[in-house]
Amino acid sequence: MHVPAPAAGVRLVLLIFNRTVEAQFARLLGARGARCSPSEMSDARFGSNPRRSTDTLAVEVACIGSVHVGVALRQVEVGGLSMRIAEDGPPGGPVVLLCHGFPESWYSWRHQLPALADAGYHAVAPDMRGYGGTDAPADPHAYTQLHTLGDVVGLLDVLGANEAAIVGHDWGSPVAWTSALLRPDRFRAVVSLAVPWAPRAALSTTALQRMVFADRWFYFLYFQEPGRAALQHGGLSHRWSTPR
């Protein structure tokens, strides 16, 4: 692998989430590799979240002229919530908001972000409430559809966008459906992957699942007992949705 020498004018910051890859790049780049604090990053910053601030190695590798530098990460404030977003494409382009599922992060959309950017869209993929580099409120009642709807509407405000197309996958799909249902003035199109629209049932989701699965294991029901997953997985359950 050849890494060209840096040139004046353009800085490329490479984010490495895997420690094995980090070691490989450190050997490859030698003195040219440098650790950067989040405040020192230009095109990719993780903000003030202490859990994320030490997880990333930034390596300045090369000048790439006027070539598009790809996905950028930054931290934004949305309704009192510190939210990490990944974005690609022209800032003035039509906004496409990408909502991931469980247990995922913006990284699930790493292939779609540049594809949408190449088509002229401003593609934005947040870490949803409770995932990755976004704040995780301790109160389980802070994760209703109205809360997540408020997050995506607030994100549009931060982006300065009057409207957007919204895409959801898995648990992100109900967010997309709810957003278009309750705020059609802000969300003009919906794309849903894996989860179709369904009206609110007479019974809660967990009650229905207990009837269907009875004593069989199902992940929805597994996570209903606070602390169980963290205990069984050595306290590392908060890292499941973090790319490594």
C-alpha positions in Angstrom: 0.0 0.0 0.0 1.4 3.4 -1.0 0.6 6.5 1.0 1.5 9.7 -0.9 3.4 12.5 0.8 1.3 15.3 2.2 1.1 18.5 0.2 -0.1 22.0 1.0 -3.7 22.9 0.8 -5.8 19.9 1.7 -5.8 17.8 4.8 -7.3 14.3 5.0 -8.1 13.0 8.4 -8.5 9.2 8.5 -10.7 7.7 11.3 -9.7 4.3 12.5 -12.1 2.3 14.7 -10.2 -1.0 14.9 -7.1 -1.3 17.0 -5.5 -3.9 14.7 -5.9 -1.5 11.7 -4.5 1.3 13.9 -1.4 -0.7 14.5 -1.0 -1.5 10.8 -1.3 2.2 9.9 1.1 3.2 12.6 3.8 0.9 11.2 3.0 2.1 7.6 3.1 5.8 8.3 5.8 6.0 10.9 6.4 9.6 11.9 3.6 10.9 9.6 1.0 9.3 11.8 -0.2 11.6 14.6 -2.8 11.3 17.3 -5.3 14.2 17.4 -7.6 15.2 20.1 -11.3 15.8 19.0 -10.8 19.6 19.3 -7.9 19.3 16.8 -9.8 17.5 14.1 -11.1 19.6 11.3 -13.2 17.4 9.0 -14.1 14.9 11.7 -14.8 15.8 15.3 -16.4 13.7 18.1 -17.1 16.7 20.3 -17.2 16.5 24.1 -18.6 13.0 24.7 -15.9 11.5 27.0 -16.6 7.9 26.0 -15.9 8.7 22.3 -13.0 11.2 22.8 -10.3 8.5 23.3 -11.7 5.9 20.8 -10.3 7.3 17.6 -6.9 7.6 16.0 -6.7 10.4 13.5 -3.9 10.1 10.9 -3.0 12.8 8.5 -2.0 10.8 5.4 -2.1 12.7 2.2 -3.1 15.6 0.0 -5.8 14.5 -2.4 -6.2 17.8 -4.3 -9.8 18.6 -5.1 -11.0 15.1 -4.8 -14.0 14.6 -2.5 -12.8 13.7 1.0 -15.8 11.6 2.0 -17.9 11.2 5.1 -17.4 13.7 7.9 -18.3 13.3 11.5 -19.3 16.0 13.9 -21.1 16.6 17.1 -24.2 18.8 17.3 -26.6 19.9 20.0 -30.2 18.8 19.3 -32.8 19.8 22.0 -30.3 19.5 24.8 -29.0 16.2 23.4 -25.4 15.9 22.2 -25.7 14.0 18.9 -23.1 12.6 16.6 -23.9 12.8 12.9 -22.1 11.5 9.8 -22.7 13.6 6.6 -21.7 13.6 3.0 -22.6 15.6 -0.1 -23.1 19.2 -0.9 -24.4 21.3 2.1 -26.9 23.0 -0.1 -28.3 19.8 -1.6 -31.6 18.2 -0.7 -31.4 16.5 2.7 -31.8 12.8 3.1 -31.9 11.7 6.7 -30.8 8.1 7.4 -32.1 6.5 10.7 -30.4 3.2 11.7 -31.8 0.3 13.6 -30.7 -1.9 16.6 -28.0 -2.3 17.7 -26.3 -0.1 15.1 -24.9 3.4 14.5 -24.4 5.8 11.6 -21.8 3.3 10.3 -24.6 1.1 9.0 -25.1 3.7 6.2 -21.4 4.0 5.2 -22.1 2.8 1.7 -25.3 4.8 1.1 -23.8 8.1 2.3 -21.3 8.5 -0.6 -23.8 7.1 -3.1 -26.4 9.7 -2.2 -23.7 12.4 -2.1 -22.6 11.5 -5.7 -26.3 11.9 -6.7 -26.3 15.5 -5.4 -28.0 14.9 -2.0 -26.8 16.1 1.4 -26.9 12.8 3.2 -27.0 12.8 7.0 -26.9 9.7 9.3 -27.1 10.4 13.0 -26.3 8.1 15.8 -29.9 7.8 17.2 -30.8 8.6 20.8 -29.0 6.1 23.0 -26.5 4.8 20.5 -22.8 5.3 19.6 -21.6 8.9 20.1 -25.1 10.4 20.9 -26.2 10.9 24.5 -28.1 8.1 26.2 -30.7 9.4 28.7 -30.9 7.1 31.7 -34.7 7.3 31.9 -36.3 4.5 29.7 -39.3 6.8 29.2 -37.1 9.2 27.2 -37.1 6.9 24.2 -40.7 7.2 22.9 -41.5 7.8 19.3 -42.3 11.4 20.2 -38.8 11.8 21.6 -37.1 10.4 18.5 -39.4 12.5 16.3 -38.3 15.6 18.2 -34.7 14.5 17.6 -35.0 14.3 13.8 -37.0 17.5 13.6 -34.4 19.3 15.7 -31.6 17.9 13.6 -33.3 19.4 10.5 -33.3 22.8 12.4 -29.6 22.4 13.2 -28.9 21.7 9.5 -30.9 24.7 8.4 -33.2 22.4 6.3 -36.9 23.1 5.9 -37.6 19.6 4.8 -36.0 16.2 4.1 -36.6 12.7 2.8 -36.3 10.3 5.7 -35.0 6.7 5.5 -35.4 4.2 8.2 -34.1 0.6 8.7 -35.3 -1.8 11.4 -36.0 0.3 14.6 -35.3 3.4 12.5 -38.3 2.6 10.3 -41.0 3.5 12.9 -39.1 6.8 13.4 -39.4 7.5 9.6 -43.1 6.5 9.5 -43.9 8.6 12.6 -42.0 11.6 11.3 -44.0 11.6 8.0 -47.3 11.0 9.8 -47.0 13.7 12.4 -44.8 16.2 10.6 -45.6 16.0 6.8 -44.5 19.7 6.6 -40.9 18.6 7.3 -40.7 15.1 5.8 -41.8 14.9 2.2 -40.8 11.3 1.4 -40.3 8.1 3.3 -38.2 5.1 2.6 -38.6 2.1 5.0 -36.4 -1.0 5.0 -37.5 -4.2 6.8 -40.4 -2.7 8.8 -43.7 -1.8 7.2 -46.2 0.7 8.6 -48.4 -0.6 11.3 -51.0 1.3 13.5 -50.8 1.2 17.2 -52.2 -2.1 18.6 -54.5 -2.6 21.5 -51.8 -4.3 23.4 -48.2 -3.1 24.0 -45.5 -4.5 21.8 -43.9 -6.4 24.8 -47.2 -7.8 25.9 -47.8 -9.2 22.4 -44.3 -10.6 22.2 -44.8 -12.4 25.6 -47.9 -14.0 24.2 -46.1 -15.1 21.0 -42.8 -16.2 22.4 -43.9 -17.4 25.9 -40.8 -19.0 27.5 -38.7 -18.8 24.3 -35.8 -16.4 24.0 -36.4 -13.1 22.1 -34.2 -10.1 22.2 -37.0 -7.6 22.8 -37.9 -9.4 26.0 -34.3 -10.1 27.0 -33.6 -6.4 27.3 -36.6 -5.7 29.4 -34.7 -6.6 32.6 -32.5 -3.6 33.5 -28.8 -4.5 33.8 -29.1 -8.1 32.6 -27.2 -7.6 29.3 -24.5 -5.5 30.9 -23.9 -8.1 33.6 -23.8 -11.0 31.2 -21.4 -9.3 28.8 -18.9 -7.8 31.2 -20.4 -4.3 31.3 -19.6 -3.7 27.7 -23.1 -3.7 26.3 -22.8 0.1 25.5 -20.2 -0.8 22.9 -22.4 -3.1 20.8 -23.5 -0.2 18.5 -20.0 1.2 18.2 -18.0 0.4 15.0 -14.7 -1.3 15.8 
